Amino acid sequence: MAPTDPATLHPGQRRRGPELINTVPVRHPGRWAAGAIILLFAAIMAQSVVTNANFRWETVGKYLLDVLVVQGIGWTLLLTVLSMAIAIVLAVLLAFMRQSDNPLFRGVSWAWVWFFRGTPVYTQLVFWGLISVLYPKLAVGVPFGPELFSLSTQDVVTAFVAAVLGLGLNESAYLAEIFRAGLKSVDSGQMEAAEALGMRKSKIMWRIILPQAMRVIVPPTGNETIGMLKTTSLVLAVPFTLDLTFATNGIANRSYLPIPLLIVAAIWYLVITSILMVGQFYIERHFGKGVDNLVPAPVKAGPAPVNALPATAAQAPRTPRKEDEVL
């Protein structure tokens, strides 16, 4: 006696597998129409910009790699990096103070954020530029006692230092709220579970809380970094006159060609911003592992053979039954 081949069974007795639906993609004519309209307007704008002689593209190409412009880019990047470094350090400290059980720490953190977030950054830059008027010298000595030594404020707080302090202190107020939101996004049960395992608070914060909070902190911090890059154009209020915006404005004032030099500055800001956006993307992807589905898994359904058996049924050993036996 041998088991009967399933292919020789009567059609009514033939075992059938699950039949998948033959899906038809949804048509989106509105998308194609909107895309065509957008491409049409983009082509019109590109043609207008390229063929308009008033843009003076030859002047743009002439000054795009000018020495003063390249130096301005370097000073702009240095201002951005130093200001964001100061802001991040202060913001972390302020966020922890705001989460503290000590009411004095919470009050100081709140007052800091209230003041620096509530006054315009331009006003703060002007203030730092005039700090030597309020305090002509910086002295070190015994409180209410003799003075040990002193330095001229203008020698210590130069225009560059004043610009960095003004930008960094202002930005720390915004980043403090971002970091506080990131810390609060982690469930309190994470801290409780780690404490139950006997972990130190510093280790809990470094190994448990911060890695989860970074997923919330990184995107707005990246936006603030890009915003800081463009805010450096306001350091003329100090006055600091070596950044990219002032360098291009100076050339424009000498050549009486403001539009080409504005385009030069815009191109460099776009290039640097694009590089920062790429870095932000990879940092977000790193801290979003296991949470963010940046690349959804493709789903592909096709028609299944009529005689196909389920995978589990096809792989499982088949036990002969009496009705399958041939006498």
C-alpha positions, 0 to 999 in steps of 0.5 A, a space after each residue: 500500500 502506498 500513499 496516493 499522489 495529491 495530484 491524482 485526487 478528485 478535484 473535490 478532494 484536492 487540498 487547496 492552499 490560501 489564495 492571495 488577493 490579486 491586488 491592484 495599485 490605487 491610481 493617483 491622477 491628482 498626484 501626477 497632475 500636481 507634479 506636472 504643475 509644480 515641474 512646469 512652474 519650476 522650469 519657468 522659474 529656472 529659465 527666468 533666473 538663468 536667462 535674467 542678466 540682472 542677476 549677473 551670474 558672472 559676478 557671482 562666479 567671480 566672488 564665490 571663492 573670494 578670499 574674504 568670502 572664504 575667510 568669512 565662512 571660516 569665522 561663521 563656522 567657528 562662531 557656530 561651533 563655539 556658540 553651540 558648544 557653550 549652549 549645549 553644556 549650559 542647557 544640560 546643566 539647566 535641564 538637570 536643575 529644572 528636574 531637581 528636587 531643590 526649589 532653588 535650582 529650579 528657580 534659577 533655571 526658570 529665571 535663566 530661561 525666562 530672561 534669555 528666551 524673553 529678550 531678542 538676540 540682537 539686543 543681547 548682542 548689543 549689550 555684550 558689545 557694550 559690556 566694557 562701558 558698564 564694567 571697564 575692568 575685571 578685577 580679582 580680589 577678596 570680596 569687600 576687601 583688597 583687589 589682587 589684580 585687574 584686567 581691562 574688559 576690552 582686552 578680555 571680552 573682545 568682539 569675537 568673545 562677545 559674539 560667542 557669549 551672546 549667541 551661546 547664552 541666548 541659545 542655551 535657554 532654548 536648548 534647555 527646554 529641548 533637553 528637558 522635554 527629552 528627559 521627560 519623554 522617558 518613562 519614569 519606570 525606566 529610572 525605577 527599574 534601573 534603581 531596583 537593579 542597584 545602578 548608580 544615578 549617574 550610570 542610569 542617566 548615561 546608560 538608560 535615560 539619555 540614549 532614549 531621550 536623544 531620539 527626542 533631543 536630536 531633531 530640534 537640536 539639529 534645527 537649532 544648530 542650523 538656525 545658529 548658523 544663520 543667526 551669526 549674521 547678526 553679530 554685526 551688532 557687537 560689532 564683529 565684522 569678519 563673518 560671511 554676511 559682513 564680508 559679502 556686504 562689504 564687497 557689495 558696498 565697494 562694487 555697488 553690486 548687492 544682488 550678486 553678493 547676496 546670492 554668493 552668501 545664500 549659496 554658501 549658507 545653503 551648502 553648509 546647511 545641506 551638510 548639517 542636514 545630512 549629518 543630522 539625518 545619520 545621527 537621528 537614524 543612529 538613535 532611532 534604531 528599533 523605534 523609527 521605521 525609516 525604511 518600511 519593509 516592502 510588501 509584495 503579494 502575487 497570485 498563488 498556484 491553485 494546488 499550492 499547499 501552506 508552507 507548514 503543511 508542505 513541510 510537515 511529514 504527511 501521515 498516511 490515512 486509510 482512505 489514501 491507501 490503495 488496495 
